[in-house]
Amino acid sequence: MFKRSSSDVIVVGAGVVGAACAYYATRAGFSVTVVDRGPVAGGTTGAGEGNLLVSDKEPGPELELALLSKRLWRELAGLLPLEIEYEAKGGLVVASDAAGMQALRDFAARQEKAGVEAEEIPADRLTDFEPHLAPGLAGGFHYPQDAQVQPALAAAHLLRASGARIHLGEEVTEVLTDSNGEVTGVRAGTGVLHAPFVVNAAGAWGGDLARHAGVELPVLPRRGFVLVTEPLPRVVRHKVYAADYVADVASGSAALQTSAVVEGTPAGPVLIGASRERVGFDRTLSIEVLRRLAANATALFPVLAGVRAMRTYAGFRPYLPDHLPAIGPDPRVPGLLHACGHEGAGIGLAPATGLLIARLLTDGELPLDVRPFRPDRFLSAA
């Protein structure tokens, strides 16, 4: 418990985005305190697969953010311990028929103009990349820039490397302001933390934190389940997903959507996704979702049909209506900055988000245009 504490910046959220904000802010010379109502990576980060993807993103602001983050993750992998399990294994997107293949071809052509590396793989070469893939697929695309980390360990080591002070198990119940409406700190648990800047890195709970500051940010939770198999030899070499996964990511539907996403891990288990649905913060186990995930995965990799699923877990992606995160200062509350709403891409986009927050705090040169991520853009649209 704490009574009073002061720093330059308070980051609310000890997931990977909050950890990256703390890391880059301390390197910019700020003293930083991180506060979270739970443990490190206790929210969306701990329920993630650790994907660092460019393959699923249309050209535009999010892809620019992903390409910057890809470079930063490569730098961080050389600085942080090997335990973060950074693996530049690449991704493989596959199509079941000629129409799907043409859609992938068109998508990749647009991406390549934006700096993404993509190689078309004809049907007869797919098993060179994934020997256990189902026969009869029409082909696919290999994305060598896709990578993966172990998300909880990545967040923990980023926080440790930041040197920030950390308060866990303390829920923020109020963002404090002075008579001019400027941020002075937060109330959390039974204590007060003082700082002229507060960063909202609360993930799926970012809308709640914004309301504690008296503003609206329409972050909604989008639930997803992951199946985890028993440890295996390296049956799946890349992140492999079906072409309809890209459409599901871009969809704004609240209804249940599932698409085949299968990937191996250095530790041995295979991770199987992906599902998306907006059901609030309901964690109730859905047998129907698990059935669909298993069916999708075994259709893509028949060898998995005889493998045991050891466990499953659910997480909540922080969804914003235009599928772009909110990054930057909130003009309605001077001193409040947002770094949330990354949906399922937060782990991949964390370093670029943290760097942007640090640059915005220092009025430094920005590596890309942050206007598409303005937190108040939803008011402008309304």
Rosetta blueprint (number, residue, H / E / L):
1 M L
2 F L
3 K L
4 R E
5 S E
6 S E
7 S L
8 D L
9 V E
10 I E
11 V E
12 V E
13 G L
14 A L
15 G L
16 V H
17 V H
18 G H
19 A H
20 A H
21 C H
22 A H
23 Y H
24 Y H
25 A H
26 T H
27 R H
28 A L
29 G L
30 F L
31 S L
32 V E
33 T E
34 V E
35 V E
36 D E
37 R L
38 G L
39 P L
40 V L
41 A L
42 G L
43 G L
44 T L
45 T H
46 G H
47 A H
48 G L
49 E L
50 G L
51 N E
52 L E
53 L L
54 V L
55 S L
56 D L
57 K L
58 E L
59 P L
60 G L
61 P H
62 E H
63 L H
64 E H
65 L H
66 A H
67 L H
68 L H
69 S H
70 K H
71 R H
72 L H
73 W H
74 R H
75 E H
76 L H
77 A H
78 G H
79 L H
80 L L
81 P L
82 L H
83 E H
84 I H
85 E L
86 Y L
87 E E
88 A L
89 K L
90 G L
91 G E
92 L E
93 V E
94 V E
95 A E
96 S L
97 D L
98 A H
99 A H
100 G H
101 M H
102 Q H
103 A H
104 L H
105 R H
106 D H
107 F H
108 A H
109 A H
110 R H
111 Q H
112 E H
113 K H
114 A L
115 G L
116 V L
117 E L
118 A L
119 E E
120 E E
121 I E
122 P E
123 A H
124 D H
125 R H
126 L H
127 T H
128 D H
129 F H
130 E L
131 P L
132 H L
133 L L
134 A L
135 P L
136 G L
137 L L
138 A L
139 G E
140 G E
141 F E
142 H E
143 Y E
144 P L
145 Q L
146 D L
147 A E
148 Q E
149 V L
150 Q L
151 P H
152 A H
153 L H
154 A H
155 A H
156 A H
157 H H
158 L H
159 L H
160 R H
161 A H
162 S H
163 G L
164 A L
165 R E
166 I E
167 H E
168 L E
169 G L
170 E L
171 E L
172 V E
173 T E
174 E E
175 V E
176 L E
177 T E
178 D L
179 S L
180 N L
181 G L
182 E L
183 V E
184 T E
185 G E
186 V E
187 R E
188 A E
189 G L
190 T L
191 G E
192 V E
193 L E
194 H E
195 A L
196 P L
197 F E
198 V E
199 V E
200 N E
201 A L
202 A L
203 G H
204 A H
205 W H
206 G H
207 G H
208 D H
209 L H
210 A H
211 R H
212 H H
213 A L
214 G L
215 V L
216 E L
217 L L
218 P L
219 V L
220 L E
221 P E
222 R E
223 R E
224 G E
225 F E
226 V E
227 L E
228 V E
229 T E
230 E L
231 P L
232 L L
233 P L
234 R L
235 V L
236 V L
237 R L
238 H L
239 K E
240 V E
241 Y E
242 A E
243 A L
244 D H
245 Y H
246 V H
247 A H
248 D H
249 V H
250 A H
251 S L
252 G L
253 S L
254 A L
255 A L
256 L L
257 Q E
258 T E
259 S E
260 A E
261 V E
262 V E
263 E E
264 G E
265 T L
266 P L
267 A L
268 G L
269 P L
270 V E
271 L E
272 I E
273 G E
274 A E
275 S E
276 R E
277 E E
278 R L
279 V L
280 G L
281 F L
282 D L
283 R L
284 T L
285 L L
286 S L
287 I H
288 E H
289 V H
290 L H
291 R H
292 R H
293 L H
294 A H
295 A H
296 N H
297 A H
298 T H
299 A H
300 L H
301 F L
302 P H
303 V H
304 L H
305 A H
306 G H
307 V L
308 R L
309 A E
310 M E
311 R E
312 T E
313 Y E
314 A E
315 G E
316 F E
317 R E
318 P E
319 Y E
320 L L
321 P L
322 D L
323 H L
324 L L
325 P L
326 A E
327 I E
328 G E
329 P E
330 D L
331 P L
332 R L
333 V L
334 P L
335 G L
336 L E
337 L E
338 H E
339 A E
340 C E
341 G L
342 H L
343 E H
344 G H
345 A H
346 G H
347 I H
348 G H
349 L H
350 A H
351 P H
352 A H
353 T H
354 G H
355 L H
356 L H
357 I H
358 A H
359 R H
360 L H
361 L H
362 T H
363 D L
364 G L
365 E L
366 L L
367 P L
368 L L
369 D L
370 V L
371 R H
372 P H
373 F H
374 R L
375 P L
376 D L
377 R H
378 F H
379 L H
380 S H
381 A H
382 A L
